[in-house]
Amino acid sequence: MYDHGGTAFDAAVATGLVLQVVEPHLNGLGGDVSIVFHDGASGATKAICGQGPMPATASIDAFHRLGLETIPGSGLLAATVPGAFGAWMRLLAEHGTLPLRTVLEPAIHYAETGVPLLPKAAEMIAAVQPVFAEHWPESGRVFLTDGQAPRAGQRWRNPHLAGTYRRLLAEGEANGQNREGVIQAASDAFYQGFVAEIIDDYVTGNAVLDATGDAHAGLLTGNDLATWTAEEEATLSLTYGDRVVHKAGPWTQGPVFLQQLALLRDIGGTEFLSADYVHRMTEVTKLAFADREAWYGDPRFTDDLTPWLLDPDYNRARAALIGDKASLELRPGTVAGRQPRLPDLPLGELEPTDPPWLVQLREGIPATVPVALLATQTSGDTCCATASDDKGNLVAATPSGGWLKSSPVLPGLGFPLGTRGQMAWLDAGHPNALVGGKRPRTTLSPTIVERGGRGELAFGTPGGDQQDQWTLQAFLAHTTFGLGLQEAVEAAAFHSDHVPTSFAPRRVAPGVVTVESGIGRDVISALETRGHTVKVVPDQTLGKVCFAAVGADESCRAAASPNGGQAYAIVR
């Protein structure tokens, strides 16, 4: 896009659309995205919400009438309004410079001519091949060849998705009178036109197999799409030293990054990756994420308590709870005189007696789970795209959802819907309770950092609940401990598994900290002495942090983690 005279905004949108083609196991056109950006000309940093809400008719009672105590992690019942396309189009229309055709053509090209199928995508298709072949025939048409899963590296095409992109472009160009009008008309074709019509006809009219082991129709309608729009909104921010860190609001988990910073004011006094450092970081994570569990929800439907959660006095009191030993409790704080409410955790586990296809469907995050249900699994989750340019613009986005194993492919469209609704609770008194038209609290959490009134860093990572742990470590490695950007993303990583996961089946592992072996045996032993249960994994398996940066001289830098083998950093 830069070769066409575009900016970081154009490049981010083109990248986001291409990712829908080349990483269908991690995101899709039916999924969602959280975007934060810094406009170099105006100096403004904003967020765009690409997380669609639950259907208007969704309710706790509706799920209880189906005999469900949780929202299934796959199928049609968890479908929200697909927000990714609307959010990308808003960013392009209001901040980009290039026409829609230029930005969309790469995605069309790869969908039509094909791409070498990534090993993780091939593994995931193989894991759910029986479901595609026997229960989700449209998914079988898109992802199987003569009923069989494709091989890793095989050229894989999605002509149905290419046709959807082409029709969106054609309707945009036929009905729009200028650049912005074309983009808006294409968005209308998605949310009020042929895409919405197919969703309306299919979702409520067809019962399909889902994670319950039974078939259910969904609740999402064309009217849900027609009444939604991607909105630009203010970010939350926290001053950390001479930097200002920006995140989206509590409809994401982003504020936990800021609260961890508020709890870590003295972390520079420790040695990087020492036992003291890992212990302190882990205990801070437990406190901030416990507050996420108790207090976060769509601020249009529940009180936004993030000003209290980020208050210095509150966090000084919270930090005083940290001792020399690992805490095994989930300890949210009392905020604004209110007692915290943790949901009644219906923690679920996959049973060895479940048929293999059901094991796969019940895993709400895109992961391939071995039938033996051992500790190893191939995890996915999300993508990350960051961009910068010499005009001082920065974009960080985490597109996700609409995973190939999450839901059946929609007839003729080439993509499935997302299942982000699984993150809402069927607990009426909780801030993240399911309500029709309400956004489930998402894990998607990109970051923008300003310094000296200018945008400096844009970054993010895939990783679900771990996103704001791995990115925090990379951020501190660079800004507090002086590592270069590439050194920071390649440093040994770790995360706490102490807090319940946001995906079905909800899991919790009190006191467990997962570390890469590069942390070192001495540090691992010291952590165990402090009461942590340490799970050691191979190096370069945790996190895929991606940085884009702009220097004070408007020079651009980039860094991408080698973890996962498919991250790229490009500087021009």
C-alpha positions as CSV (number, residue, x, y, z in Angstrom):
1,M,0.0,0.0,0.0
2,Y,2.9,2.3,0.6
3,D,4.0,1.9,-3.0
4,H,0.6,3.2,-4.0
5,G,1.1,6.3,-1.9
6,G,-0.9,5.0,1.0
7,T,-0.5,5.5,4.8
8,A,-0.3,3.3,7.8
9,F,-4.1,3.3,7.8
10,D,-4.3,1.9,4.3
11,A,-1.6,-0.6,5.0
12,A,-3.3,-1.9,8.2
13,V,-6.7,-2.3,6.4
14,A,-5.2,-4.2,3.5
15,T,-3.3,-6.4,5.9
16,G,-6.4,-7.1,7.9
17,L,-8.3,-8.2,4.8
18,V,-5.5,-10.4,3.6
19,L,-5.3,-12.1,7.0
20,Q,-8.9,-13.2,6.6
21,V,-7.7,-15.2,3.6
22,V,-4.4,-16.6,4.7
23,E,-5.1,-17.3,8.3
24,P,-8.7,-18.6,8.3
25,H,-8.1,-20.7,11.4
26,L,-7.3,-17.5,13.4
27,N,-9.7,-14.8,12.0
28,G,-12.2,-14.2,9.2
29,L,-14.7,-11.8,7.6
30,G,-17.3,-13.0,10.0
31,G,-15.2,-12.2,13.0
32,D,-14.3,-9.1,15.0
33,V,-11.4,-6.7,15.6
34,S,-10.2,-4.1,18.1
35,I,-8.3,-1.2,16.6
36,V,-6.3,1.6,18.3
37,F,-4.6,4.3,16.2
38,H,-2.6,7.5,16.5
39,D,-3.2,10.2,13.9
40,G,0.1,12.0,13.2
41,A,-1.5,15.2,11.8
42,S,-4.0,15.8,14.6
43,G,-2.1,14.1,17.4
44,A,-5.3,12.2,18.4
45,T,-5.3,8.6,19.6
46,K,-8.6,6.8,19.3
47,A,-10.1,3.3,19.3
48,I,-12.5,1.7,16.8
49,C,-14.8,-1.0,18.1
50,G,-15.2,-3.9,15.7
51,Q,-16.7,-6.1,18.4
52,G,-20.4,-6.6,17.4
53,P,-23.1,-7.2,20.0
54,M,-25.2,-10.2,20.8
55,P,-28.5,-10.5,18.9
56,A,-31.4,-8.4,20.1
57,T,-33.4,-11.5,21.0
58,A,-30.5,-13.1,23.0
59,S,-31.3,-13.4,26.7
60,I,-30.3,-15.6,29.7
61,D,-33.8,-17.0,29.7
62,A,-33.5,-18.0,26.1
63,F,-30.4,-20.1,26.8
64,H,-31.9,-21.6,30.0
65,R,-35.0,-22.7,28.0
66,L,-32.6,-24.7,25.9
67,G,-31.3,-26.3,29.0
68,L,-27.9,-24.5,28.8
69,E,-25.9,-23.1,31.7
70,T,-23.2,-21.6,29.5
71,I,-23.1,-20.3,25.9
72,P,-21.6,-22.9,23.6
73,G,-18.2,-22.2,22.2
74,S,-19.0,-23.3,18.7
75,G,-22.1,-23.3,16.4
76,L,-24.6,-20.5,15.8
77,L,-25.9,-19.7,19.3
78,A,-22.8,-17.7,20.2
79,A,-22.8,-15.6,17.0
80,T,-22.5,-11.8,17.4
81,V,-22.8,-9.2,14.7
82,P,-19.6,-9.6,12.6
83,G,-17.8,-6.4,13.3
84,A,-14.5,-6.7,11.5
85,F,-15.5,-5.5,8.1
86,G,-17.3,-2.5,9.4
87,A,-14.4,-1.5,11.6
88,W,-11.8,-1.8,8.8
89,M,-14.1,0.2,6.5
90,R,-14.5,3.0,9.1
91,L,-10.7,3.2,9.5
92,L,-10.2,3.3,5.8
93,A,-13.0,5.9,5.1
94,E,-12.1,8.3,7.8
95,H,-8.3,8.0,8.0
96,G,-7.0,6.2,4.9
97,T,-6.3,7.8,1.5
98,L,-6.5,5.0,-1.0
99,P,-9.6,3.7,-2.9
100,L,-11.3,0.6,-1.7
101,R,-10.3,-1.3,-4.9
102,T,-6.6,-0.8,-4.2
103,V,-6.9,-1.9,-0.6
104,L,-9.2,-4.9,-1.3
105,E,-7.4,-6.3,-4.4
106,P,-4.7,-8.2,-2.5
107,A,-7.2,-10.2,-0.5
108,I,-9.2,-10.9,-3.7
109,H,-6.0,-12.1,-5.4
110,Y,-5.0,-14.5,-2.7
111,A,-8.5,-15.9,-2.2
112,E,-8.8,-16.5,-6.0
113,T,-5.3,-17.8,-6.9
114,G,-4.6,-19.5,-3.6
115,V,-2.0,-19.5,-0.8
116,P,0.2,-22.3,0.7
117,L,-1.9,-23.6,3.5
118,L,-0.3,-22.9,6.9
119,P,0.5,-26.0,9.0
120,K,-1.7,-24.9,11.9
121,A,-4.6,-24.3,9.5
122,A,-4.1,-27.8,8.0
123,E,-4.0,-29.4,11.4
124,M,-7.1,-27.6,12.5
125,I,-9.1,-28.6,9.3
126,A,-8.0,-32.2,9.8
127,A,-9.1,-32.2,13.4
128,V,-12.7,-31.1,12.5
129,Q,-12.9,-32.9,9.1
130,P,-15.6,-35.3,10.3
131,V,-17.8,-32.3,11.4
132,F,-17.3,-30.7,8.0
133,A,-18.0,-33.9,6.1
134,E,-21.0,-35.0,8.1
135,H,-22.6,-31.9,9.7
136,W,-21.4,-28.6,8.1
137,P,-21.4,-29.3,4.4
138,E,-20.7,-25.7,3.4
139,S,-17.6,-25.8,5.4
140,G,-16.7,-29.0,3.7
141,R,-17.1,-27.4,0.3
142,V,-14.7,-24.6,1.3
143,F,-12.1,-26.4,3.3
144,L,-12.1,-30.0,2.1
145,T,-10.9,-31.5,-1.1
146,D,-12.9,-34.5,-2.2
147,G,-14.0,-34.9,1.4
148,Q,-10.4,-34.9,2.7
149,A,-8.4,-32.3,4.7
150,P,-5.8,-30.5,2.6
151,R,-2.1,-30.9,3.4
152,A,0.1,-28.3,4.9
153,G,1.8,-26.3,2.2
154,Q,-0.9,-27.3,-0.4
155,R,-2.2,-24.4,-2.5
156,W,-5.6,-23.6,-1.0
157,R,-8.2,-21.3,-2.6
158,N,-11.4,-19.8,-1.4
159,P,-13.3,-18.7,-4.5
160,H,-16.5,-18.2,-2.5
161,L,-14.8,-15.6,-0.3
162,A,-13.2,-14.0,-3.3
163,G,-16.7,-13.7,-4.8
164,T,-17.9,-12.1,-1.6
165,Y,-15.1,-9.5,-1.7
166,R,-15.7,-8.9,-5.4
167,R,-19.4,-8.3,-4.9
168,L,-18.8,-6.0,-2.0
169,L,-16.4,-4.0,-4.2
170,A,-18.8,-4.0,-7.1
171,E,-21.8,-2.8,-5.1
172,G,-19.6,-0.1,-3.5
173,E,-18.4,1.2,-6.8
174,A,-21.9,1.1,-8.3
175,N,-23.5,3.0,-5.5
176,G,-20.8,5.3,-4.2
177,Q,-20.1,8.7,-5.7
178,N,-16.6,9.2,-4.3
179,R,-13.9,7.4,-2.3
180,E,-15.7,7.6,1.0
181,G,-19.1,6.8,-0.7
182,V,-17.7,3.7,-2.3
183,I,-16.5,2.5,1.1
184,Q,-19.8,3.2,2.8
185,A,-21.8,1.5,0.0
186,A,-19.6,-1.6,0.3
187,S,-20.2,-1.6,4.1
188,D,-24.0,-1.2,3.4
189,A,-23.9,-4.2,1.1
190,F,-22.5,-6.2,4.0
191,Y,-24.7,-5.0,6.8
192,Q,-27.9,-4.1,5.0
193,G,-27.5,-6.0,1.7
194,F,-26.7,-9.4,0.4
195,V,-24.5,-10.6,3.3
196,A,-27.1,-9.6,5.9
197,E,-29.8,-11.3,3.8
198,I,-27.9,-14.6,3.7
199,I,-27.2,-14.4,7.4
200,D,-30.8,-13.6,8.2
201,D,-32.0,-16.6,6.1
202,Y,-29.5,-19.1,7.4
203,V,-28.9,-18.5,11.1
204,T,-32.4,-18.6,12.5
205,G,-33.7,-21.1,9.9
206,N,-31.2,-23.9,10.3
207,A,-30.3,-26.0,13.3
208,V,-26.7,-27.1,13.2
209,L,-24.4,-29.2,15.3
210,D,-22.6,-27.2,18.0
211,A,-20.5,-27.7,21.1
212,T,-23.4,-29.2,23.1
213,G,-23.4,-32.2,20.8
214,D,-26.9,-31.3,19.6
215,A,-28.2,-29.1,16.8
216,H,-29.4,-25.6,17.5
217,A,-30.4,-22.6,15.3
218,G,-29.0,-19.2,16.1
219,L,-30.5,-15.9,17.1
220,L,-28.6,-13.4,14.8
221,T,-30.8,-11.7,12.2
222,G,-30.3,-9.2,9.4
223,N,-31.9,-6.5,11.5
224,D,-29.1,-7.0,14.1
225,L,-26.6,-6.2,11.4
226,A,-28.6,-3.3,9.9
227,T,-28.8,-1.5,13.2
228,W,-25.1,-1.8,14.1
229,T,-22.2,0.4,13.1
230,A,-18.5,0.4,14.0
231,E,-17.9,3.4,16.3
232,E,-14.8,5.5,17.0
233,E,-14.3,6.2,20.6
234,A,-11.9,7.7,23.1
235,T,-9.2,5.4,24.6
236,L,-8.3,4.8,28.2
237,S,-4.8,6.0,29.0
238,L,-2.3,5.9,31.8
239,T,0.9,7.9,32.2
240,Y,3.9,5.6,32.7
241,G,7.1,7.6,33.2
242,D,7.4,9.9,30.2
243,R,5.0,7.8,28.1
244,V,1.2,7.7,27.8
245,V,-0.2,4.3,27.1
246,H,-3.6,3.9,25.4
247,K,-6.0,1.0,25.4
248,A,-9.6,0.4,24.4
249,G,-12.3,0.4,27.1
250,P,-13.7,-2.3,29.3
251,W,-15.6,-4.0,26.5
252,T,-12.1,-5.4,26.0
253,Q,-9.6,-6.7,28.6
254,G,-7.3,-3.8,27.6
255,P,-7.6,-1.9,30.9
256,V,-5.7,-4.7,32.7
257,F,-2.6,-3.6,30.9
258,L,-2.9,-0.2,32.4
259,Q,-3.7,-1.5,35.8
260,Q,-0.7,-3.8,35.8
261,L,1.4,-0.7,35.0
262,A,-0.2,1.1,37.9
263,L,0.7,-1.8,40.2
264,L,4.3,-2.1,38.8
265,R,5.7,1.4,39.4
266,D,8.8,0.0,41.0
267,I,9.5,-2.9,38.7
268,G,12.6,-1.2,37.3
269,G,14.3,-2.0,40.6
270,T,14.3,-5.7,39.8
271,E,16.6,-7.7,37.5
272,F,14.9,-8.5,34.2
273,L,13.7,-12.1,34.1
274,S,14.9,-12.8,37.6
275,A,12.8,-14.8,40.0
276,D,11.9,-11.5,41.8
277,Y,10.7,-10.0,38.4
278,V,8.7,-13.0,37.3
279,H,7.1,-13.4,40.8
280,R,6.2,-9.7,41.0
281,M,4.8,-9.7,37.4
282,T,2.8,-12.8,38.0
283,E,1.2,-11.6,41.3
284,V,0.3,-8.2,39.7
285,T,-1.3,-10.1,36.8
286,K,-3.5,-12.1,39.3
287,L,-4.8,-8.9,40.9
288,A,-5.5,-7.0,37.7
289,F,-7.2,-9.9,36.0
290,A,-9.2,-10.7,39.1
291,D,-10.6,-7.2,38.8
292,R,-11.3,-7.9,35.1
293,E,-13.4,-10.9,36.2
294,A,-15.4,-8.9,38.7
295,W,-15.9,-5.5,37.1
296,Y,-15.5,-5.5,33.2
297,G,-18.5,-5.3,30.9
298,D,-19.9,-3.2,28.0
299,P,-20.0,0.3,29.5
300,R,-23.3,1.0,27.7
301,F,-25.0,-1.6,29.9
302,T,-23.0,-1.5,33.1
303,D,-21.2,1.1,35.1
304,D,-17.7,1.8,33.9
305,L,-15.5,1.5,37.0
306,T,-12.1,1.8,35.2
307,P,-11.4,5.3,36.7
308,W,-11.5,3.7,40.1
309,L,-9.6,0.6,39.0
310,L,-6.8,2.8,37.7
311,D,-6.7,5.2,40.7
312,P,-3.2,5.4,42.2
313,D,-4.5,5.0,45.8
314,Y,-6.5,2.0,44.9
315,N,-3.5,0.3,43.3
316,R,-1.2,1.1,46.1
317,A,-3.6,-0.7,48.4
318,R,-3.8,-3.6,45.9
319,A,-0.1,-3.8,45.5
320,A,0.3,-4.1,49.3
321,L,-1.4,-7.5,49.0
322,I,1.6,-9.0,47.2
323,G,3.8,-11.0,49.4
324,D,6.9,-13.2,49.0
325,K,4.7,-16.3,48.3
326,A,2.4,-17.0,45.4
327,S,-1.3,-16.3,46.1
328,L,-3.7,-19.1,45.4
329,E,-6.8,-16.9,45.7
330,L,-8.8,-14.9,43.2
331,R,-8.9,-11.5,44.9
332,P,-10.9,-8.7,43.1
333,G,-11.0,-5.5,45.0
334,T,-13.8,-3.4,46.5
335,V,-14.4,-0.5,44.1
336,A,-16.3,2.7,44.7
337,G,-17.8,1.2,47.8
338,R,-19.1,-1.8,45.9
339,Q,-18.4,-5.4,46.7
340,P,-17.0,-7.4,43.7
341,R,-19.1,-10.0,42.0
342,L,-17.4,-13.0,40.5
343,P,-19.5,-15.2,38.3
344,D,-20.5,-18.6,39.4
345,L,-17.9,-20.4,37.5
346,P,-19.3,-23.5,35.7
347,L,-15.8,-24.7,35.0
348,G,-15.8,-27.4,32.4
349,E,-13.3,-30.0,31.2
350,L,-13.3,-32.2,28.2
351,E,-14.0,-35.8,29.0
352,P,-11.8,-38.6,27.5
353,T,-15.0,-40.4,26.6
354,D,-16.2,-37.6,24.3
355,P,-16.0,-38.4,20.6
356,P,-13.1,-36.6,18.9
357,W,-15.3,-34.2,16.9
358,L,-17.0,-33.1,20.1
359,V,-13.7,-32.6,21.9
360,Q,-12.8,-30.2,19.1
361,L,-16.1,-28.3,19.1
362,R,-16.1,-27.8,22.8
363,E,-12.8,-26.0,22.7
364,G,-14.1,-22.5,22.2
365,I,-10.7,-21.0,21.3
366,P,-9.2,-22.2,18.0
367,A,-7.0,-25.0,19.3
368,T,-6.6,-28.6,18.2
369,V,-6.9,-30.8,21.2
370,P,-5.5,-34.3,21.3
371,V,-8.1,-37.0,21.8
372,A,-6.0,-38.2,24.8
373,L,-6.5,-34.8,26.3
374,L,-2.8,-34.5,27.3
375,A,-1.3,-31.2,28.4
376,T,-0.1,-30.4,24.8
377,Q,-2.3,-28.7,22.3
378,T,-2.0,-26.6,19.2
379,S,-3.3,-23.2,20.2
380,G,-4.5,-20.4,18.0
381,D,-6.7,-17.4,18.8
382,T,-6.1,-14.2,17.0
383,C,-3.9,-12.2,14.6
384,C,-2.1,-8.9,15.0
385,A,-1.4,-6.2,12.5
386,T,0.6,-3.0,13.2
387,A,1.7,-0.3,10.9
388,S,3.5,3.0,11.0
389,D,4.5,5.7,8.5
390,D,6.7,8.8,8.1
391,K,3.8,11.0,8.8
392,G,3.6,9.9,12.4
393,N,0.6,7.6,12.0
394,L,0.4,4.4,14.0
395,V,-2.1,1.6,13.9
396,A,-2.4,-1.5,16.1
397,A,-5.2,-4.1,15.5
398,T,-6.0,-7.6,16.7
399,P,-8.5,-9.2,14.3
400,S,-10.0,-12.5,15.5
401,G,-13.1,-14.6,15.5
402,G,-14.9,-16.2,12.6
403,W,-12.5,-19.2,12.9
404,L,-13.0,-22.0,10.5
405,K,-13.8,-24.4,13.4
406,S,-16.1,-22.0,15.2
407,S,-19.2,-22.1,13.1
408,P,-20.4,-23.4,9.7
409,V,-19.4,-21.5,6.6
410,L,-22.4,-19.3,5.4
411,P,-23.8,-20.5,2.1
412,G,-22.1,-19.0,-0.8
413,L,-20.1,-16.5,1.2
414,G,-17.0,-18.5,2.0
415,F,-16.7,-17.6,5.7
416,P,-18.2,-18.6,9.1
417,L,-19.5,-16.3,11.8
418,G,-17.7,-15.7,15.1
419,T,-18.6,-17.1,18.5
420,R,-17.5,-14.3,20.7
421,G,-20.8,-14.6,22.6
422,Q,-19.3,-17.5,24.6
423,M,-17.5,-14.9,26.7
424,A,-20.7,-13.5,28.2
425,W,-22.0,-15.0,31.5
426,L,-25.5,-16.4,32.0
427,D,-25.4,-14.6,35.4
428,A,-27.8,-11.7,35.5
429,G,-26.0,-9.8,38.2
430,H,-22.6,-9.8,36.6
431,P,-21.2,-6.8,34.6
432,N,-20.5,-9.2,31.7
433,A,-23.9,-10.8,31.8
434,L,-25.6,-11.7,28.5
435,V,-28.1,-9.1,27.3
436,G,-29.5,-8.6,23.8
437,G,-27.6,-5.9,22.0
438,K,-24.7,-5.9,24.4
439,R,-21.1,-6.6,23.5
440,P,-19.5,-9.5,25.3
441,R,-16.3,-8.5,27.0
442,T,-13.5,-9.5,24.5
443,T,-9.9,-10.4,25.0
444,L,-8.7,-8.4,22.0
445,S,-6.2,-5.8,23.2
446,P,-3.9,-3.8,20.9
447,T,-1.9,-0.9,22.3
448,I,-0.7,2.6,21.3
449,V,2.0,4.5,23.2
450,E,2.7,8.2,22.9
451,R,5.9,10.0,24.0
452,G,6.4,13.7,24.0
453,G,3.0,14.3,22.5
454,R,3.8,12.1,19.5
455,G,2.9,8.5,18.6
456,E,5.8,6.2,19.4
457,L,4.7,2.5,19.5
458,A,1.9,0.3,18.2
459,F,1.9,-3.3,19.3
460,G,-0.2,-6.4,20.0
461,T,-0.2,-10.1,20.0
462,P,-2.4,-13.1,19.5
463,G,-3.1,-15.1,22.7
464,G,-6.5,-14.7,24.2
465,D,-6.3,-14.1,27.9
466,Q,-2.5,-13.9,27.7
467,Q,-2.3,-10.9,25.3
468,D,-1.9,-8.3,28.1
469,Q,0.7,-10.4,29.8
470,W,3.0,-11.0,26.8
471,T,2.7,-7.5,25.5
472,L,3.4,-6.0,28.9
473,Q,6.6,-8.0,29.2
474,A,7.8,-6.9,25.8
475,F,6.8,-3.3,26.5
476,L,8.7,-3.3,29.8
477,A,11.7,-5.1,28.3
478,H,12.0,-2.2,25.8
479,T,11.0,0.8,27.8
480,T,12.2,-0.1,31.3
481,F,15.0,-2.5,30.8
482,G,16.5,-1.0,27.6
483,L,16.2,-3.9,25.2
484,G,15.8,-3.2,21.5
485,L,12.5,-3.9,19.9
486,Q,13.5,-7.2,18.3
487,E,15.3,-8.2,21.5
488,A,12.2,-7.4,23.5
489,V,9.9,-9.6,21.4
490,E,12.4,-12.5,21.4
491,A,13.0,-12.4,25.2
492,A,11.8,-15.5,27.2
493,A,8.2,-15.1,28.1
494,F,5.8,-16.4,30.7
495,H,2.2,-16.0,31.8
496,S,-0.1,-16.8,34.7
497,D,-3.0,-19.3,34.3
498,H,-4.4,-18.4,37.6
499,V,-7.6,-16.6,36.4
500,P,-10.5,-18.4,34.6
501,T,-10.2,-18.4,30.9
502,S,-12.6,-16.3,28.8
503,F,-13.3,-19.1,26.4
504,A,-15.3,-22.3,26.7
505,P,-14.8,-24.6,28.4
506,R,-13.9,-22.2,31.2
507,R,-10.7,-23.4,32.9
508,V,-8.8,-22.2,35.9
509,A,-5.4,-23.3,37.3
510,P,-4.8,-21.5,40.6
511,G,-1.1,-20.7,41.2
512,V,0.1,-22.0,37.8
513,V,2.6,-20.0,35.9
514,T,3.7,-21.1,32.5
515,V,7.3,-20.2,31.5
516,E,9.6,-20.8,28.6
517,S,12.6,-23.0,29.4
518,G,14.9,-20.0,28.6
519,I,13.8,-18.5,31.9
520,G,16.4,-20.8,33.4
521,R,16.4,-23.7,36.0
522,D,17.5,-21.4,38.9
523,V,14.6,-19.0,38.3
524,I,12.1,-21.9,38.0
525,S,13.4,-23.5,41.2
526,A,13.1,-20.1,43.0
527,L,9.5,-19.7,41.8
528,E,8.6,-23.2,43.0
529,T,10.1,-22.3,46.4
530,R,7.7,-19.3,46.5
531,G,4.7,-21.5,46.0
532,H,4.2,-21.2,42.3
533,T,3.3,-24.3,40.3
534,V,5.6,-23.9,37.3
535,K,4.7,-25.4,33.9
536,V,7.8,-25.3,31.6
537,V,7.3,-25.1,27.8
538,P,9.8,-24.9,25.0
539,D,11.4,-21.6,24.0
540,Q,9.6,-19.4,21.4
541,T,6.2,-20.9,22.1
542,L,4.5,-18.1,24.1
543,G,3.3,-14.9,22.5
544,K,3.8,-13.4,19.0
545,V,4.3,-9.8,19.8
546,C,4.5,-7.4,16.9
547,F,5.8,-3.8,17.2
548,A,5.6,-0.8,14.8
549,A,7.4,2.4,15.9
550,V,8.0,6.0,14.9
551,G,11.0,7.8,16.1
552,A,11.2,11.5,17.0
553,D,12.8,12.1,13.5
554,E,9.8,10.3,11.9
555,S,11.9,7.3,11.1
556,C,10.0,4.0,11.2
557,R,11.0,0.7,12.9
558,A,9.4,-2.7,13.3
559,A,9.9,-5.9,15.1
560,A,8.0,-9.2,15.0
561,S,8.4,-12.3,17.2
562,P,9.5,-15.4,15.4
563,N,7.2,-17.5,17.5
564,G,4.7,-19.4,15.3
565,G,6.9,-19.0,12.3
566,Q,4.6,-16.6,10.4
567,A,5.2,-13.1,11.8
568,Y,6.7,-10.4,9.6
569,A,8.2,-6.9,10.2
570,I,8.7,-4.7,7.2
571,V,10.3,-1.2,7.2
572,R,10.4,1.0,4.1
